[in-house]
Structures are given as structure tokens and as C-alpha cells.
């Protein structure tokens, strides 16, 4: 089985255009995906079908929670959240107008909820990630 390490990071747009939004640092997360495409830098490890299934489900749940948290924080800032989903511009416009009073504080609270949700998802995925990383390290040690 070939593993690919993927890094999740926040989409930079539109946060770089909103001067009143302070995006927290350190919101990059690593997850492992099972792939069939060999590459020189991708480790190949042995795993049972049950482990492969468990790892795949954990990675999928982790990515879904990260994307949902990002989607929610975007929605709370008045942006459409899903690709290929047409937002009602009048609703978005009214939602954005409601942000003017105390918008920095609202944005900060929104990001606090987002970060808490992402960190909780990271904690749930941590045992699987550590298991995969230990298996990769053992495979590399055997090869050397």
C-alpha cells in the first residue's frame, strides 16, 4: 500500500481582502491518503485490509470536519461556502451589513469556534496519524 501525505491549509481568499479579519496562525494539518500511484517520495507500507479501511475512514472524517469548520467560518463572515453553489446575493449582502457593528469581535469569536473544532478533529485523527507514521518509520528502518 502506498501512502501520500496531504496538507490541509485554509483557502487564502477572501481573508487577505478583509482587513478586519485576523486569521489564526498554525492552521495546517497533515493527513495520510492511500493511493495507487507510486512515487519516489511516497512510502510503501504493509497493512491489513481492516487497517486500510480504518485509516481511510479516519482520514475522510478528518478532512470532512476540517472542510465543514472552514465552511462554517466562511458562512459566518457572509460568504458562500460550497463550490458550485449559488448564494442568494441579497441574503449575502444583508448578512454582511449585519457585521459592521462589532465585526472584529464577532470575527474573533467565529475563528475561536473554528479553531476549536479543527483542533478537536486533529485530536481524534492523531492516534491514526501516529500509527501510520510509526509504520512508515519502521518500514524505512527495515529498508536501511
PLY file of the C-alpha trace (Angstrom):
ply
format ascii 1.0
element vertex 144
property float x
property float y
property float z
element edge 143
property int vertex1
property int vertex2
end_header
0.00 0.00 0.00
1.34 3.44 -0.95
0.72 6.42 1.33
0.53 10.06 0.37
0.85 12.82 2.98
-1.53 15.70 2.24
-1.50 19.07 3.99
-4.74 20.93 4.62
-4.50 24.69 4.92
-7.10 27.43 4.77
-8.04 28.98 1.48
-6.33 32.41 1.45
-9.19 34.15 -0.33
-11.06 36.21 0.82
-9.25 36.57 4.16
-6.45 38.61 2.58
-9.01 41.19 1.37
-10.72 41.73 4.74
-8.52 43.94 6.87
-10.70 43.46 9.95
-10.37 39.66 9.96
-7.46 38.15 11.88
-6.88 34.57 10.72
-5.14 32.48 13.40
-1.72 31.05 12.60
-0.85 27.38 12.60
-3.94 26.02 10.91
-2.16 23.43 8.77
-2.98 19.78 9.25
-1.43 16.63 7.78
-3.44 13.57 6.85
-2.47 10.41 5.02
-4.26 9.05 2.00
-3.89 5.60 0.47
-3.05 5.85 -3.20
-2.14 3.51 -6.03
0.20 5.93 -7.78
3.83 5.14 -6.94
6.28 7.99 -6.48
9.84 8.10 -5.16
8.93 10.08 -2.04
5.77 8.16 -1.16
6.37 5.38 1.35
5.03 1.92 0.73
3.93 0.12 3.90
2.22 -3.14 4.68
-1.22 -3.06 6.26
-4.16 -5.36 6.63
-7.38 -4.59 4.75
-9.01 -3.68 8.07
-6.25 -1.17 8.84
-6.51 0.32 5.35
-10.26 0.70 5.78
-9.90 2.26 9.25
-7.18 4.66 8.05
-9.24 5.69 5.03
-12.34 6.35 7.14
-10.37 8.33 9.72
-8.72 10.47 7.02
-12.08 11.07 5.34
-13.75 12.07 8.62
-10.81 14.35 9.48
-10.89 16.11 6.12
-14.69 16.46 6.23
-14.57 18.07 9.68
-11.83 20.50 8.60
-13.77 21.48 5.47
-17.01 21.87 7.43
-15.31 24.09 10.01
-13.84 26.24 7.24
-17.22 26.36 5.52
-18.95 27.49 8.72
-16.45 30.26 9.40
-16.81 31.47 5.82
-20.61 31.45 6.17
-20.40 33.41 9.42
-18.37 36.03 7.56
-21.08 36.30 4.90
-19.57 34.26 2.07
-20.91 31.38 0.09
-19.29 28.23 1.25
-19.75 25.41 -1.22
-18.21 25.31 -4.68
-20.83 25.29 -7.45
-23.47 26.51 -5.00
-25.14 29.76 -5.98
-25.67 32.03 -2.99
-28.56 34.45 -2.83
-26.71 37.76 -3.25
-29.36 39.75 -1.35
-29.02 37.44 1.65
-25.23 37.63 1.50
-25.38 41.41 1.24
-27.71 41.75 4.23
-25.62 39.28 6.21
-22.50 41.31 5.53
-24.20 44.53 6.63
-25.02 42.93 9.96
-21.29 42.52 10.56
-20.46 46.22 10.76
-21.21 46.67 14.49
-18.55 44.78 16.48
-17.38 42.89 13.43
-13.85 42.31 14.78
-15.20 40.73 17.97
-17.70 38.60 16.01
-14.96 37.50 13.64
-12.66 36.61 16.54
-15.38 34.50 18.21
-16.14 32.81 14.91
-12.48 31.92 14.43
-12.24 30.66 18.01
-15.08 28.22 17.31
-13.45 27.18 14.02
-10.03 26.61 15.61
-11.57 24.62 18.48
-13.40 22.42 16.01
-10.30 21.87 13.88
-8.13 21.07 16.90
-10.74 18.58 18.17
-10.74 16.88 14.76
-6.94 16.79 14.85
-7.03 15.12 18.29
-9.43 12.46 17.00
-7.17 11.77 13.99
-3.90 11.87 15.98
-3.84 8.15 17.01
-4.30 7.06 13.39
-1.67 9.51 12.14
0.81 8.36 14.79
0.14 4.71 13.89
0.76 5.43 10.21
3.91 7.44 10.94
5.25 4.65 13.17
4.58 2.12 10.39
6.36 4.35 7.85
9.34 4.78 10.19
9.55 1.01 10.77
9.44 0.37 7.02
12.22 2.90 6.39
14.32 1.39 9.19
13.93 -2.09 7.65
14.99 -0.80 4.24
18.18 0.81 5.56
0 1
1 2
2 3
3 4
4 5
5 6
6 7
7 8
8 9
9 10
10 11
11 12
12 13
13 14
14 15
15 16
16 17
17 18
18 19
19 20
20 21
21 22
22 23
23 24
24 25
25 26
26 27
27 28
28 29
29 30
30 31
31 32
32 33
33 34
34 35
35 36
36 37
37 38
38 39
39 40
40 41
41 42
42 43
43 44
44 45
45 46
46 47
47 48
48 49
49 50
50 51
51 52
52 53
53 54
54 55
55 56
56 57
57 58
58 59
59 60
60 61
61 62
62 63
63 64
64 65
65 66
66 67
67 68
68 69
69 70
70 71
71 72
72 73
73 74
74 75
75 76
76 77
77 78
78 79
79 80
80 81
81 82
82 83
83 84
84 85
85 86
86 87
87 88
88 89
89 90
90 91
91 92
92 93
93 94
94 95
95 96
96 97
97 98
98 99
99 100
100 101
101 102
102 103
103 104
104 105
105 106
106 107
107 108
108 109
109 110
110 111
111 112
112 113
113 114
114 115
115 116
116 117
117 118
118 119
119 120
120 121
121 122
122 123
123 124
124 125
125 126
126 127
127 128
128 129
129 130
130 131
131 132
132 133
133 134
134 135
135 136
136 137
137 138
138 139
139 140
140 141
141 142
142 143
